Amino acid sequence: MTDEREAAASVARRLEAILMIVEEPQSLVNLATAVGAPVAAVRQAIEGLAADYDGEAGGPVRGFELREVGGGWRLYVRAEFDDLVSDFVTTQAPSRLSQAALETLAVIAYKQPVTRGQVAAIRAVNVDSVVRTLLARGLITEVFTDGDTGAIHYGTTDALLVNLGINSLDELPPISPLLDDGADGFDDTVPR
């Protein structure tokens, strides 16, 4: 019995680790795959975690909750703390953006609407935390979610225009003169 209890606790701890970093709700199947446990064990652990966070197990009600949204599970700030968290994010954010944030913002500005996956492919690095930072600062926003893939498409906000001192994205410099056209090393004709 103790081994079973420890195994269930291990699944719950692994789930918490995954749930701390996901940005989008995850299905039970995805979570089971991520933690290497059967779906039934993951479902039981999720129910236990949600009850624990809600104070149903005799502990305190936490400042976050585990919610099922759109067929998946994700941690969310409890609604009663939304204003507190929003104020904290806006007042604690440093005034300067990192090089990674500037590069990600440029890709989004020029390619919008664009998904995190597309931005990551262009930059060849993971952009999850950078996108969170840009969202928190109000420089980008979720434009829409693809109904087929569930991918969120991002675009820039008016706050970006204000920060750049421009009226529209049309005032951004054309990007094509800044890029190599890829023609170096190729002949004008292609053999057939």
TASULLIN-V537263 format. One record per backbone hydrogen bond with DSSP energy under -1.0 kcal/mol. CO is the residue of the C=O (numbers start at 1). NH is the residue of the N-H. If there is no record, write none. Layout:
co:CO nh:NH
co:CO nh:NH
This chain:
co:1 nh:5
co:2 nh:6
co:3 nh:7
co:4 nh:8
co:5 nh:9
co:6 nh:10
co:7 nh:11
co:8 nh:12
co:9 nh:13
co:10 nh:14
co:11 nh:15
co:12 nh:16
co:13 nh:17
co:14 nh:18
co:15 nh:19
co:16 nh:20
co:18 nh:21
co:18 nh:22
co:26 nh:73
co:27 nh:31
co:28 nh:32
co:29 nh:33
co:30 nh:34
co:31 nh:35
co:32 nh:36
co:32 nh:37
co:38 nh:42
co:39 nh:43
co:40 nh:44
co:41 nh:45
co:42 nh:46
co:43 nh:47
co:44 nh:48
co:45 nh:49
co:46 nh:50
co:47 nh:51
co:48 nh:52
co:49 nh:53
co:50 nh:54
co:51 nh:56
co:52 nh:55
co:53 nh:62
co:55 nh:58
co:63 nh:78
co:65 nh:76
co:67 nh:74
co:69 nh:72
co:72 nh:69
co:73 nh:26
co:74 nh:67
co:76 nh:65
co:78 nh:81
co:79 nh:82
co:81 nh:85
co:82 nh:86
co:83 nh:87
co:84 nh:88
co:85 nh:89
co:86 nh:90
co:87 nh:91
co:88 nh:92
co:98 nh:102
co:99 nh:103
co:100 nh:104
co:101 nh:105
co:102 nh:106
co:103 nh:107
co:104 nh:108
co:105 nh:109
co:106 nh:110
co:107 nh:111
co:108 nh:112
co:114 nh:154
co:115 nh:119
co:116 nh:120
co:117 nh:121
co:118 nh:122
co:119 nh:123
co:120 nh:124
co:127 nh:131
co:128 nh:132
co:129 nh:133
co:130 nh:134
co:131 nh:135
co:132 nh:136
co:133 nh:137
co:134 nh:139
co:134 nh:140
co:135 nh:138
co:139 nh:157
co:141 nh:155
co:144 nh:153
co:146 nh:150
co:151 nh:146
co:153 nh:143
co:153 nh:144
co:154 nh:114
co:155 nh:141
co:157 nh:161
co:158 nh:162
co:159 nh:163
co:160 nh:164
co:161 nh:165
co:161 nh:166
co:168 nh:171
co:169 nh:172
co:175 nh:178
co:176 nh:179
co:183 nh:186
